[in-house]
Amino acid sequence: MNLARLTMNAPALAAVYEHAWRPALFYLASGRTTATDRRDAVTTLHLDGAKKVLDIACGPGNFTKYLSNALSDDGYAIGLDYSEPMLARAVADNAGPRVGYVRGDARKLPFADGSFDAVCCFGALYLIPDPIAATREMIRVLAPGGRIAITTSHRADNAIGHASRIVGGWSGLRVFDNDIFPKLFAEHGLVDIDQQVHRLLQYVSAARPA
Ligand SMILES: C[S@@+](CC[C@H](N)C(=O)[O-])C[C@H]1O[C@@H](n2cnc3c(N)ncnc32)[C@H](O)[C@@H]1O
């Protein structure tokens, strides 16, 4: 297990992740606040009404609960993560009437094909040992007409990008070329593919045709 994965399993990190670690590190990496990322996630995923949402690698549920607030009626959001300390925090800090948490591996999701109207994975694909398998699983469980959104690292072609590759390699965080996820989405028949780059992070979204 590398340093990045060990850190995600540490109860101390789970305790400070939502209110200190994530806001600070993601602001440095992207120039965006968590509030902006959350609002954009709701918009990009077209969340409303009775939709069913899957938040992969949900950590302490810091997005899952917020996403569930955009739903009504029989809508719900499920957060999936493999880290017990992260899930314990999710249950303690981010429970709600339309939220549930599942322990599982993003590379082999315990859900049937087409189960969700929206699937997202923020700030985690660079930690997962086989990120392409995990992305294929996200696409598999996406229903016709559903939307998918990811936020992950990208390979910036400048000094900062070069430094991030060295630090990433040392710590176990992967840095992705820009074309990987748009290409993968297109190969799986997804449409309306959008990619935005903010400093060291890329935000990619798409839809499965209805
Ligand atoms: C940095 S946190 C991201 C939390 C939240 N999505 C966010 O954007 O703030 C990364 C999470 O990925 C989880 N993770 C890493 N590999 C995983 C895997 N194979 N399956 C499920 N969760 C995984 C870690 O346990 C950790 O909670």
The ligand as an ORCA input file, in Angstrom:
! r2SCAN-3c Opt
* xyz 0 1
  C      -9.627     12.260     -1.189
  S     -10.989     11.270     -0.724
  C     -12.287     11.979     -1.726
  C     -13.541     12.263     -0.936
  C     -14.588     13.073     -1.698
  N     -15.040     12.352     -2.879
  C     -14.092     14.436     -2.085
  O     -14.065     14.794     -3.272
  O     -13.720     15.208     -1.179
  C     -10.574      9.816     -1.625
  C     -11.354      8.586     -1.173
  O     -11.143      7.536     -2.127
  C     -11.307      6.319     -1.425
  N     -10.837      5.205     -2.262
  C      -9.588      5.021     -2.765
  N      -9.563      3.883     -3.495
  C     -10.804      3.338     -3.445
  C     -11.397      2.170     -4.002
  N     -10.694      1.299     -4.765
  N     -12.706      1.929     -3.769
  C     -13.430      2.786     -3.005
  N     -12.920      3.899     -2.438
  C     -11.624      4.188     -2.653
  C     -10.493      6.582     -0.150
  O     -10.836      5.681      0.874
  C     -10.892      8.034      0.181
  O     -11.949      8.104      1.093
*
